[in-house]
């Protein structure tokens, strides 16, 4: 009788455990049993690349509101079409503020590792850029209730520049090399001009049970750029203004105060 009772308890325990697993949150299922999909955005911060800020402001936030972020490992790389000279000078593609904002956003990623916090800040900055009000980006601190000093310290200490050098290395390691920005990859595969359709690629790449957000996505890649269609990208050779960030080892090093 005791043996039968023990067996019943064991079976009941297995049933309860199975029900518990089945009722676990979607986040547990997505993250534990299946790897998240890597979504990387290589971009530059200033409006001379209007498509970067457009993507950041009008497309990327959707994954936070529809829950698709639960299956995404989001990587933001604020470097874009910049380059590095032989004496370690970072040369940005456009106006002087582009190097500044690239570094500020690199600092935000470092200072606020929580994804929602750094994304809110970068999105706020890029919203001002998108609206042609980039000179007002500092108001994002008060708007979001964020402390300004950690970003200032990161920028003025040279840490921000070191972070940018890291992003330069990551950008240079892209295979195939990036041709323009925004350059969006899903699991390291570039989407080229179809980057705005990134949610469909993410859903197709995810190997687990598709989340609800994927049900609203076309599961076939149907968006193809026609030969006469203008590409909404900024190429590396589209240079109008350049500015340099010099190595802290050079005699000409200067700190940029906010």
Secondary structure, DSSP 8 states (H G I E B T S, - for coil): -HHHHHHHHHHHHHHHHHHHHHTS-HHHIIIIIS--EEEEEEE--SGGGHHHHHHHHHTTTHHHHSSGGGGEEEEEEETTT-EE-TTS-EEESS-HHHHHHHHHHHHHHHH--SHHHHHHHHHHHHHHHHTT-GGGTTHHHHHHT--SHHHHHHHHTTHHHHHHHHHHHHHHT-SS---EESEEEETTEE-GGGGGGHHHHHHHH--SS--HHHHTS-SS------TTS----EETT--S--EEE--TTSTT------
